[in-house]
Amino acid sequence: MKKIIILTLALFAFTSCELDRFPLNGPTTGTFPATQQEAEMGLLGAYKGLTLLDAASTPIWHVMDNITDIGYARPGENYTSPITSSLTTTNALAIKPWQVHYKTIARCHSVLDNLESIKSTMQEAAYNQLNAELRVIRAYAYSQLIELYGDVPLVTHGLKLGETDVPRTPKSEIQKWIIDEMTAVADKLPASQSAYGNVRAGSVVAYMLKARVALYSKQYTVAAEAAAKAIQLSKGVYELTPFNATKSFANKTYDVGEPASSNIFGYEGYKSSKEWIWVAEYNKSISGNTHNQGYFMGSRLGKGVCYWGPTQNLIDSFQAIDGLPIDQSPLYDAENPFVNRDPRLDLYCVRPHSRLLGIQFEPHSSFTRVNNYWPVINGQSSSPSQVANTDATNAYRSFSGYLWRKHSDIADYALNSVSGVSDMNCGIFRFAELLLIYAEAKIEANAIDASVYDAINQIRKRAGMPDLKSGLNQAEMRTALRYERKVELADDGLRWYDIRRWGIAQDVMNGVLYLNRAATPWKKAVLVKIDENYTPVYNSTEALKYFNTQQVVYKTNKDEYWPIPLAEINANKNLTQNPGY
């Protein structure tokens, strides 16, 4: 059962007021809220604002990695433009985050601006918590805006007529403002709000947001301290969730079973996993509060359209089970590449000779028919049936040759269709990322100690991977950290930010992305090495014998950020455009 049922009341209240107005082009209401109940409805409306940002009916968190080196989208203007340095000021993908995040900020201001006027009618603790939650939501929205657009207008109240031409505030000032805001409000919140399914933010969320923004702004001591505080507050509340028994199907073929990580990243996971610290809630009973992610992620035989999928780069990044990169491990065999690998390859990605949504996945044309296990799953037969293999023949089959398993759920097989709706929640913060924020901050501060090894090894042990070797230097620990962020956080929507802040986007997003749409077997000679950032380096002459490619372009002093939408430039005479647009 969804936790915030009262949200329906909040949405009803919003239909007759201006709470959704973009704050840079008009005023918000001056009388709302008049009571604590109205303030709480406004808060829930602000939380719902977080769910409004999507692309191809997929929540934005599961879109962003597909415009990087590790993920690929069906070719088209919205998703090819960002990886070919050809975004425009009218591109839908670049416009929507600006609109939606500022809409969420406006919803926060609609309550915050008048909250003081009803303070005397509220218990002090209730007032402080409501105020703090709104400020966390607002700060999170700004944290996303500055990573996508750089300097943006920092608006901290609803604007009146005549106040709307707000200039851009330097990104560094907004980072400081977010850190200061979270410092001010974190301790006004309970550690968690698990009674609400972690949809509402607690102090762990506030400290984690502070830590993430500090890390991204290279304030490593601040980041480490905030992350440590969040980890401390998490004790007994948040922790890594072990993979379920299907982990044993990793490194095996479709006939053995279907690996799944849905006890963390599916319906079950959002209901019961202690790994989720902050969650965006979707609810079919509320108009406009659903998505169709399963359809866009699913295979053709899974009643989907294969919109998103990992690249060959990501597949080749997964270590061998001995903890070595595949260019070094004696366990790796390029002619049998999906055995003896980090189990997360199969738990997070779908590759040839595996099973997805109950059906054998084979993009190679030699597989004219494949096994359908639904008669077995439904108890109608002891053996699978055979079906025509549209995952190899459909013109819009997977464009990378792979699909995402992470954030998919076999339950969506019954829901997938062009008009399908899903209310599977989406994670905003999880404990694994918190551990990696802490570890990275300590590594970059060159304050490496046993706690850093422990943070990374917790994640590796959960996956069934060996601990890091002891005595690693800073550069070696940085490599280990970047491996874990690349594979553990894959398809969580953070890679776009990572490759920019690490200064490697100009390397990994220039040249070509290797894809394997035809599922062609390859030889060992395609790979030259895995570099210090865990990026595969290919022998292009050899790789082109087996893989198809996507040309990618990254221009420095331009592609660090997206363009400010043209409509906003036209509406606000004090807005300036980002370089290169």
N, C-alpha and C positions, 0 to 999 in steps of 0.2 A: 504494500500500500504506500502511496506517495505521502511524504511527510507534511508538505505545506499545502494542505487542502484549502486553507483560508485564502490562498493566492487567488482563487476565483473571485472572492469578494474584492480584493485589491484591484483586479482588472476591471471589474464592473464599475468601481469608483472612478477609474481613470478614463472611462469612455467619454465623460462629459467635461473634462478639463484639459489643460494644456501641458500636462506633465511630460509629454513626450517631445515637446518642441525643442528643436536643436538650440542650445543656449546662445549661439552666436548670431541668431537671426530673429530673436524675439523674446519677450518676457515670459516668465512662468507665473502661475497663479499666485496671488498675494494673500490668500486666506487659508490655504491648505497647509498643514493639518490643523484642525480645531480641537481635536481630542487625541488621546493616546491611541485609541483604536484606529483612527485615521492615519496616525503616524506609522503604526505597525503595518497597515495596508500599503502605505507608501514605501516602506522598507521592502516588503515582499515584491512590490512592483519593480524596485531597483534590482533585486535578485533575478527576477524574470528577464530584465534587460540583458543579462549576461548570456541568455540562451538565444538571442535574436541574431547573432552573427554567424552566418553560414555561407557556404558556396556549394552549388549542386546539391542542395538539401543535406549537406554534411556539416556538422558543427565545425567551426573554424579550427579548433584544436587538431582535428584530424585531416585538415586540408594543407596546412602550412608546410609540413615535411615533404609534400609532393611537388613542391617547387624548389627543391634543393638537390643536392647530389645523391640523396638516399632514397628519394621517392619520385614517382613520375605520374603525371595525369594524362588522361586522354588529350591529344593535341587539340588546341583551340586558342582563341585570342586571350581568354582569361588566364590560362595556365601556361601557355607557351611564351607569352609576352614577358612574364617576370624572369624567365630563365634565358631570355635572348636580349636583354637590355632594351626591350621595346614597349614597356608599359607606357601608357598615355595618361593624361590628366582626366580622361573620361572613361578609363577602364573600370569595369564594374568591381573587380576584385580589389582594386586600389581605393575605390570610393567608399565601399561599404563599411570597412572598419572605422573610418573617420565618422561616418554618420551614426553608426550604432553605438560606439563608445561614448560619443558626446550625448546621445540620447540617454544612455544609462547615467551619465554624469548629471544631466538635467533632472532625471528622476530622483537622484540623491538630493539635489538642491531644493527640489520642491518640498522636501521634508525639513532638511537642515536649516533653510532660511527662516522658518517660523517655529522651529522646535523650542527655542528658548521661551517663546510666549506661552507654551503649555507646560513648562518645567515644573511649575508649582503644583500642577495637578497629578504629577507622577512621582513614584518612588525614585529616590536618587539613583539607586542601582539600575533600575529599568531605564531611566533617562540616559545614564552614562553608557549603558550597553547599546541602546538603539543608536545613539549618536556615534559610537565607535564603529558599529557595523556599517553604517552608511559611509563613514570615512574610509573604511577598508575597501568597500566596493568602488568608491570614487577613485581611490589611489590605485587600485588594480587597473581600472580603465585607463588612467593616465600612464601606467607602466607599459601598457600595450601600445598606446598612441606614440609614445616617444621612441619605442623600438622600431615602429613601422615608418614614422614620419620625421623623427628627429625633434627639432624645436617645434612646439605646438602652443597655441594659446592656453595658458593656465587660468582657468576660470574657477573661482572658489565660491561663487554664489550665483543665483539666477540673475540674469541681466535685464535691466530696464531698457525701454526704448531710448535710443541715443547712446547706449553703452556697447553696442554690438561690434564695433570695429576694433576688436582686440588684437594687438600684435602678438607675434610668436614669442614665447618665453624660451630661453636657452634650455636645452635638454639637461644640462648639468644642474641647473637651478631646480628643475622639476624633480630630478633624482633626489636632490637634497630635501626638497619639500616632502616627497613620499617617505623618505627615511625618517624625517622629523615627525610626520603625521603618525606613522606606525609606532614610533617611540612613545608618542603621547597617548595613544589609545589602546595599545596591546594589553596592558594590565587592567583595563576596564572590562575585559571580556572573560568569560569562562574559557578554560583551556580548549574545550571542544563543545560542539553542539550536536552530539551524536543523536540526541532525541529527534532532531530534524534531519537525520540522515546525512549530516555534515554539509547540508545545503547552506546553512547559515554559518558565518565565519566565527571562529573562536580566536583565542590569543595565539595559538600555534599558527593559524593562517597569517595573522598580523606579523608575527616574528619571521615567518618564512618569506612573506612578501618583502619585508625589510631586507632580509638576507639576499634574496634574489636580485633586488635592485642594487644593493651595495656590491654584489659580485659583478653584475653587468657594468657597473661604473668603476670597477677596479679598486674599490675600497675594501680590501681583503680582510683586514682586521675587523672592521665593522660587520662584514658578512659572516665571518667565522663566529663571532660572538653572538650574533642574532640567530644563526643556525643552531649553535650549541644550546641556546635558550629554548628554541623550538623543540629540539630533540629531548631536552630535559623535561619539558612540559608534556611531551608525547608519551612518556613512560606510563604504561598501563592503559593507554588510550589508542595510540597509533603504533603500528609495527608492520614489517613486511609480511605479506600473506604467502605461505608456501604454495607452489603450484600444485594443482590437483593430480590425481593418479595418472591422467593422460600424458603427463610429462614422459612417462615410459615409452610413449609412441614416437617421441622425437628421435631422429636419425633412422627411422624405419619407414617402410612403404605403406601405401594405402590399405593393403590387405590386412595389416596388423591392427590398425586403429587410427583414430583422428585425434591428434594433439589439440588441446584447447587451453586457453588461459582465461576463459570466461568467468572462473571463480574470482578473478581480479578485474578483468576488463569487459565483463558482460553483465547481464541482468543480475545474476547471482552475486557477482563481485560488488556491484553498487549497493546491493542490499545488505551484504554481511561482511565484506572485506574491511579489515582495520587499516588497510594501506591508504585509503582515500582520506585526505585531510580536508579537502574542499571540493564540492561537487556542484555542477550545474544541473538543475532538475528539469526534466521534461515530463509532461503529463497529458495523456490523451483526452482527459476530461476538460481540458482548458483549450479554448480556441487558439490556434497559432503556436501551441507549445509542444510540437512534435517535429521530427525530422524523418528523412528517408535514407539514412546513412547505409543501412544494410543493403539496400538496392544498389546504391552506387559503389559499394565495396565488393558486392558478391560476384561470384563467377557466373558465366552464362548459364551453366547447368544448375547454379544456385539461385536462379531467377533474378540475377543481377546484371549489371552492365559494365563491370570491370573498369570503373572509372579511375581508380587509384591503385598503385602497386609499387613495391620496392624496385630499386635499380640493381643492376649487376654489381655496382659498387658496394651497396650494402650487403648483398649476399656474400661477396668475397671478403667482407670485413670481419665476419664472424670467425672467431678463433676456432682452432681444433680443440677437442675435448681435453687435451693436455695443457691448455692455456697458452699455446704458442700461436702466432699468426700463421696463416696457411702457407706462406712462402718459406717458413722455417720448420714446420711440424712434419715429422716422418709419418704421422697418421693421416695426412691429407693426400687424397688421390684425386687428381683433376678429372679422371675418367669415371669416378664414382664420388662426386663432390659433396653429396648430402649425407654422408656417414661420418661418424667421429667428429661431429661439430658441436659447438656450443648449443645446448638444447634450445636456446632462445631463437635460433634460426627457424626452427619448426614451430615453436610456440607463438612467435610473433609474425612469421611470414608463411606464405603458401608457395610451394615450389613443385616442379614436376614430380610425379610418382608419389604424391601425398594425397590426403583426403580432405575435402572442405565441404561443409554443409551437407555431409552424408554422401558425397559423390567424389569419385576418383578424379583428380585434376591432372590433365595431360594436354599441354598446349601444342605438342608435336603432332604433325599431320599424319604420322604413321599410326596413331591411335584413332581409328575410325569409330570405335565404340568403347565405352568405359563402364565401369561398375557403378551401379546406383545402390547404395546400402539402405535406402529408406524401407524397403520391404523387411529387412532384418531389424532395423531400428523400431519399426512399428509392430514387430512380432508376427508379421504375415508370412514370413519365409525364413528358412535357415541359411539361405544364400542370396547374394545380391542379384539384381536384374541387370540387363545390359541396355544402355541408351546411346543414341547417336551423339558423337562428341562435338558439340557446338563450341566448346572451349578451344578447339583447334580450327574450326571452320568459319565461325562468325566473323564478319568484317570488323566488328567492334569487340573482339575478344581482348584479353589483356594486352596492353601496348608495351609493357615491360617484360612480359613472360612470367611475371610473379604477381601475387596478390597479398594484401594484408590479412593476417589472421587476427592479430591484435585488434581489439575494439570491434570484433565481429562476434556473433553469437549464433549457434546453430538454431536457436529459437526463431531467428529472423527468417529462416527458410519459409516458414508459414506466412510471413508478412510481406516478403519482398515482391514488389511490383512497381510499375511506374507511378501508381497512385497510392503506394503503400505508406503507412505511417508507423513510426516507432517512437516510444518514449523511454528508450534506454538512456540513462543519465550519461553525462560526460564529466570526466575528472578535470579539475583545474590544478590542484596541488595533490601530490601523493608523497608518501614517506620515502620512496626510493630517490626521488629528486632531491628531497631535503638532505638525505645522507650525502648525495653527490655535490650539492652546493657547499656543504660543510667541508667535504674533502678537498674540493677545488680551491676554496678560499684559503685553507691551511697550506696547500701545496704552493699556491701563488705567493703567499706570504713567507714561504720557505720556513714554515713552522711545522714541519712534518714530524709526527709522533705516532705512537701506537694507535691513537684514536682515528687517525686518517686511514691506516690500514684496516682497522675494524670497520669503518664506514663502508669502504669499498668491498671488503671481503664478505660482509653481510649479504650484499647483493649477489656476489659471485657464488657464495655457498647456496643461496636459494636456487640459483640456476643449475647447480651441480658442477660448477667450475672450480678449479683449484685456487687456493689463496695466492695472493701476490707473493713473489719472492721478497724476503726481507732485505733491508739494506739498500733499497733503490735510491738513486739520487733524485734531485728535483726534476730533471728532464725526463727520467724514466717514470717517475710517478705521474708527471703530466701526461705522458703517453698512455699510461694505464687508466687515468681518469677519463681521458678523451675517448678511449675505447668504450668504457662503461656508459658514458653519456650517449655515444653514438648508437649502441645496440640496446641498452636498457630503456632509453627514452625514445626509441624509434617510433614514429607515428604519434607521438604525444604533442607535436607542434612546436618543438624547441630548437630543432636543428637550424632553421633559418636564422635565428638569433645567434646561435653558437658559432657558426662559420664566419659571421661578420665580426663578432667581438673578439674572436681568436685571430682575426686577420688572415684567414685562409680561404675566404670566399673567392678572391681573385685567382686562386690556384685551382680550387675544385670545381668552380663554375665557369671556367674558360676551356674551350676545346670541345670535347664531346662527352656525353653520358653514354655508357654502354648499357644496352638493353638486350634481352634475349627472347624476343617475342615468339620465335619459332621453336624455342626450347632445344636449340642445337647443342649437342655434346661438344665440349671443347677440350683442348690440350693444355698441359701445364705451361707451355711456352707463352701463353697469352699474358701471364702475370710476371712482371719484373720484380716487384717487391711490394710490401706494405710499409708505408712511410711512418714517420714519428707521430703523425696525427691519425693514424690508422686509416689512411686513404690508400686504396689499391692504386698502384702505378702499372699501366698496361704497356705491352709491346703492341703498338697500334697496327703494325703490319700483320701480326698474328691474330690480334683480337678481331680485326675486320673480316677474317675468314669465318668467324663463328657468330659474331654479335651484330645486331643492327645498332644504330646510334641516333642520338639527338644532339645537334649542335647547340652549345650553350655559350653565352657571352656575358661577361661581368665587367663593367667599366668602373674603375675606381673614381671616387669623387662624384659618383652618380648613384650607383646601385646599392650603396649602403642603406638608402632609404627609398620609399615610394614617393610619387608626386603628391603634392597637395591637390585635392580635387579642384577642377577648374571652376565648378559652381561656387566653391567657397572663396576662391580668389576673386571672382567677379562680385561676390556679395560683401566682401570685407576689404576695403581699400588699404588696410594696414597689413594684410597677409602677403608674404613674399613666397616665391616658389623655391623648391629645392633645386640644387644645381643639376644641370643636364636635362631639364624638362621644359 
